[in-house]
Amino acid sequence: MARLVFLCDSERCIECNACVTACKNEHEVPWGINRRRVVTINDGNPGERSISMACMHCTDAPCAAVCPVSCFYGTDDQLVLHDKDLCIGCGYCFYACPFGAPQYPRVGNFGGRGKMDKCTYCAGGPQQDSTPSEYAQYGSNRIAEGKLPLCAEMCSTKALLAGDGHIIAEIYRERVQRRGFGSGAWGWRTAYKETVAI
Amino acid sequence: MRTPLHLVLAALLALAGPALAQQMPGETPQQPPQQTQGLSAGAPEVQGTAPETGAGRGGPNGVQPETSEPQAPTGGVRPAQPQATAPQAPVAVEEIRPNLPWTARGGIQAADLERQHDREGGVISGRVTIPNQSAGILIQPDGRDWRQFRNQVLKWAGLITLVGTIVVLAVFYGLKGATRIESGRSGRRVARYNAFERANHWMVAISFVALALTGLNITYGAYWLRPVIGPEAFTALTFYGQAIHHYIAWAFALGVLVMLAIWTRQNLPSRVDLAWLRAGGPLAKGHPPAGKFNAGQKGLFWLTTLGGIAISVSGLLIMVPGLLDDVILNQWAQIVHGVLAFAMIAVIFGHIYIGSIGMEGAFEAMRDGEVDYNWAREHHSVWLQEELENARRSVAPDNLPKRSRVAGAD
């Protein structure tokens, strides 16, 4: 099976936040939760880069390692998903996650943060694929329909790429060779212990 | 002199003109004849009698209507000559150069930046345009260290600490057995803790046990309990355990503060404690003198109160993440919370041992509030002396003036 990844080409990202909006709309993500966000580093300075970041579906995922109730599971495509029915909202996955992906519906309340929510790579949850109960908890399941995540599919500059790791890396490598520059695959070293050789 | 009323009447007349012309086609119209000439009968007559645009509304454009309240033209009076500007010295400007081409800018490499932060710590952060500004952290390598702490350090060090404490206590009990009251029970009782002190002690004790059990479940339950009872049951247990942990923590924190208020004075270090420790403390041969609390109990008191406050504060910061809103500080709060929790559980193991099977006559102090006279004489001799002196003074007060007589002595 494939190894599904995200790659944000930060030389192409124009910080339009359309990926964020598409994600929120596709999955009806509630207010206050951002499964995906765009971070601009060195804003206004030389070397400014915008990177669209969500769950990277890490190899040896830290969230799954620290979960006190073991609510995470992996798929054949090496996605890291979780079962909201098992989650207790303790917040440990957020402490461990290098990318700040886990989100909680309630912040700062007394006695729990609520069920954790994060990017599912548009692959839903543990329920039967494309059922209303799956949609209510995890949003739509585009992977089951044979589609890639909407954020990457509708990226206007094709900065955000999703798909099999080898293919994505090859596309990116080709881009970098053609234009002569590139700042690399953000988060890949942290998430997959590998980088795209340029 | 024409008044506004005249103007209105004139306008009305002008408007009525076409209507009259329609009603009486045979009569001579009031309008000038050149407007109707050359036009066919019917509707064109109506069109033709209408006044020209602007003509019926006070004359041609640009001519102000006569009014009793004339307004000054806008803009005021213009000066004859435009004001001259003072000559200014030329300002030196830097030459504007175009940016270097992308290929020559060098720039940052994601992998290098991540490797650098991996080694040196610290987050890679930037700006976000969503309300949650803490989402500006792009990559935080510190989470890896926290994972190491929780999954390796805390798990194993905690396990070794707890099991080690139990083993040490068991060996101690096996070798030495329970500490008996050497001179036997006297049958006389000495009051040691009042009802309020005991109630507070047991509130802290019960809440501590509940907090410890639910906390240990968070640390170890996934390894031991979850495979036994299944994921759903374990989640239910942990979820309600977490709720108990959150709610009962307040009773614990309150009890610790009350302890601090009522027992601090008796737990200040004194010269007697040094002698007690020098004699060997809990392992001393014979019974070194001690006040109401010996040095070991004072240590326990300060660990419970100061550690209790620290563990409550760190727990509150974890429970209400919005207070910090910083993932790094949340990790540190959890580290402090976990280390203190295991340290306190281990020490409380020792406390429970001495208070139950380890020492004869100790448990009744917190159960009944009274201890045996001989127990007090052996373990807290200085305190017993003070109590006896206080009792004598209250029974036979010697601080009264000698010449005075007790009321009713006559």
HADDOCK unambig.tbl for C-alpha pairs under 7 A between the chains (distance, minus, plus):
assign (segid A and resid 38 and name CA) (segid B and resid 128 and name CA) 6.24 0.50 0.50
assign (segid A and resid 39 and name CA) (segid B and resid 126 and name CA) 5.61 0.50 0.50
assign (segid A and resid 39 and name CA) (segid B and resid 127 and name CA) 5.49 0.50 0.50
assign (segid A and resid 39 and name CA) (segid B and resid 128 and name CA) 5.06 0.50 0.50
assign (segid A and resid 39 and name CA) (segid B and resid 136 and name CA) 5.93 0.50 0.50
assign (segid A and resid 39 and name CA) (segid B and resid 138 and name CA) 6.49 0.50 0.50
assign (segid A and resid 40 and name CA) (segid B and resid 126 and name CA) 5.04 0.50 0.50
assign (segid A and resid 40 and name CA) (segid B and resid 127 and name CA) 5.04 0.50 0.50
assign (segid A and resid 40 and name CA) (segid B and resid 128 and name CA) 6.48 0.50 0.50
assign (segid A and resid 41 and name CA) (segid B and resid 125 and name CA) 6.35 0.50 0.50
assign (segid A and resid 41 and name CA) (segid B and resid 126 and name CA) 4.08 0.50 0.50
assign (segid A and resid 41 and name CA) (segid B and resid 127 and name CA) 6.34 0.50 0.50
assign (segid A and resid 42 and name CA) (segid B and resid 126 and name CA) 6.61 0.50 0.50
assign (segid A and resid 43 and name CA) (segid B and resid 127 and name CA) 6.89 0.50 0.50
assign (segid A and resid 47 and name CA) (segid B and resid 107 and name CA) 5.39 0.50 0.50
assign (segid A and resid 47 and name CA) (segid B and resid 108 and name CA) 6.62 0.50 0.50
assign (segid A and resid 62 and name CA) (segid B and resid 147 and name CA) 6.86 0.50 0.50
assign (segid A and resid 66 and name CA) (segid B and resid 147 and name CA) 6.32 0.50 0.50
assign (segid A and resid 66 and name CA) (segid B and resid 151 and name CA) 6.58 0.50 0.50
assign (segid A and resid 68 and name CA) (segid B and resid 218 and name CA) 5.50 0.50 0.50
assign (segid A and resid 68 and name CA) (segid B and resid 219 and name CA) 6.65 0.50 0.50
assign (segid A and resid 68 and name CA) (segid B and resid 222 and name CA) 5.74 0.50 0.50
assign (segid A and resid 69 and name CA) (segid B and resid 222 and name CA) 5.58 0.50 0.50
assign (segid A and resid 69 and name CA) (segid B and resid 235 and name CA) 6.14 0.50 0.50
assign (segid A and resid 70 and name CA) (segid B and resid 222 and name CA) 6.64 0.50 0.50
assign (segid A and resid 86 and name CA) (segid B and resid 232 and name CA) 6.51 0.50 0.50
assign (segid A and resid 86 and name CA) (segid B and resid 235 and name CA) 5.50 0.50 0.50
assign (segid A and resid 88 and name CA) (segid B and resid 235 and name CA) 6.94 0.50 0.50
assign (segid A and resid 88 and name CA) (segid B and resid 239 and name CA) 5.41 0.50 0.50
assign (segid A and resid 95 and name CA) (segid B and resid 143 and name CA) 5.83 0.50 0.50
assign (segid A and resid 95 and name CA) (segid B and resid 327 and name CA) 5.90 0.50 0.50
assign (segid A and resid 95 and name CA) (segid B and resid 331 and name CA) 6.03 0.50 0.50
assign (segid A and resid 96 and name CA) (segid B and resid 143 and name CA) 4.14 0.50 0.50
assign (segid A and resid 96 and name CA) (segid B and resid 144 and name CA) 6.20 0.50 0.50
assign (segid A and resid 96 and name CA) (segid B and resid 146 and name CA) 6.43 0.50 0.50
assign (segid A and resid 96 and name CA) (segid B and resid 147 and name CA) 5.78 0.50 0.50
assign (segid A and resid 97 and name CA) (segid B and resid 143 and name CA) 6.03 0.50 0.50
assign (segid A and resid 98 and name CA) (segid B and resid 139 and name CA) 5.09 0.50 0.50
assign (segid A and resid 98 and name CA) (segid B and resid 140 and name CA) 4.66 0.50 0.50
assign (segid A and resid 98 and name CA) (segid B and resid 141 and name CA) 5.66 0.50 0.50
assign (segid A and resid 98 and name CA) (segid B and resid 143 and name CA) 5.85 0.50 0.50
assign (segid A and resid 99 and name CA) (segid B and resid 138 and name CA) 5.80 0.50 0.50
assign (segid A and resid 99 and name CA) (segid B and resid 139 and name CA) 4.86 0.50 0.50
assign (segid A and resid 99 and name CA) (segid B and resid 140 and name CA) 6.53 0.50 0.50
assign (segid A and resid 100 and name CA) (segid B and resid 135 and name CA) 6.85 0.50 0.50
assign (segid A and resid 107 and name CA) (segid B and resid 321 and name CA) 6.57 0.50 0.50
assign (segid A and resid 107 and name CA) (segid B and resid 322 and name CA) 5.95 0.50 0.50
assign (segid A and resid 108 and name CA) (segid B and resid 320 and name CA) 4.27 0.50 0.50
assign (segid A and resid 108 and name CA) (segid B and resid 321 and name CA) 5.19 0.50 0.50
assign (segid A and resid 108 and name CA) (segid B and resid 322 and name CA) 4.44 0.50 0.50
assign (segid A and resid 108 and name CA) (segid B and resid 323 and name CA) 6.93 0.50 0.50
assign (segid A and resid 109 and name CA) (segid B and resid 320 and name CA) 6.05 0.50 0.50
assign (segid A and resid 110 and name CA) (segid B and resid 319 and name CA) 6.97 0.50 0.50
assign (segid A and resid 110 and name CA) (segid B and resid 320 and name CA) 6.62 0.50 0.50
assign (segid A and resid 111 and name CA) (segid B and resid 243 and name CA) 5.86 0.50 0.50
assign (segid A and resid 111 and name CA) (segid B and resid 246 and name CA) 5.54 0.50 0.50
assign (segid A and resid 111 and name CA) (segid B and resid 319 and name CA) 6.71 0.50 0.50
assign (segid A and resid 180 and name CA) (segid B and resid 103 and name CA) 6.09 0.50 0.50
assign (segid A and resid 181 and name CA) (segid B and resid 103 and name CA) 5.59 0.50 0.50
assign (segid A and resid 183 and name CA) (segid B and resid 108 and name CA) 5.79 0.50 0.50
assign (segid A and resid 183 and name CA) (segid B and resid 109 and name CA) 4.44 0.50 0.50
assign (segid A and resid 183 and name CA) (segid B and resid 110 and name CA) 5.69 0.50 0.50
assign (segid A and resid 184 and name CA) (segid B and resid 109 and name CA) 5.76 0.50 0.50
assign (segid A and resid 184 and name CA) (segid B and resid 110 and name CA) 5.20 0.50 0.50
assign (segid A and resid 184 and name CA) (segid B and resid 111 and name CA) 6.65 0.50 0.50
assign (segid A and resid 185 and name CA) (segid B and resid 110 and name CA) 6.23 0.50 0.50
assign (segid A and resid 186 and name CA) (segid B and resid 110 and name CA) 5.21 0.50 0.50
assign (segid A and resid 189 and name CA) (segid B and resid 111 and name CA) 5.97 0.50 0.50
assign (segid A and resid 189 and name CA) (segid B and resid 114 and name CA) 6.94 0.50 0.50
assign (segid A and resid 190 and name CA) (segid B and resid 114 and name CA) 6.96 0.50 0.50
assign (segid A and resid 195 and name CA) (segid B and resid 111 and name CA) 6.49 0.50 0.50
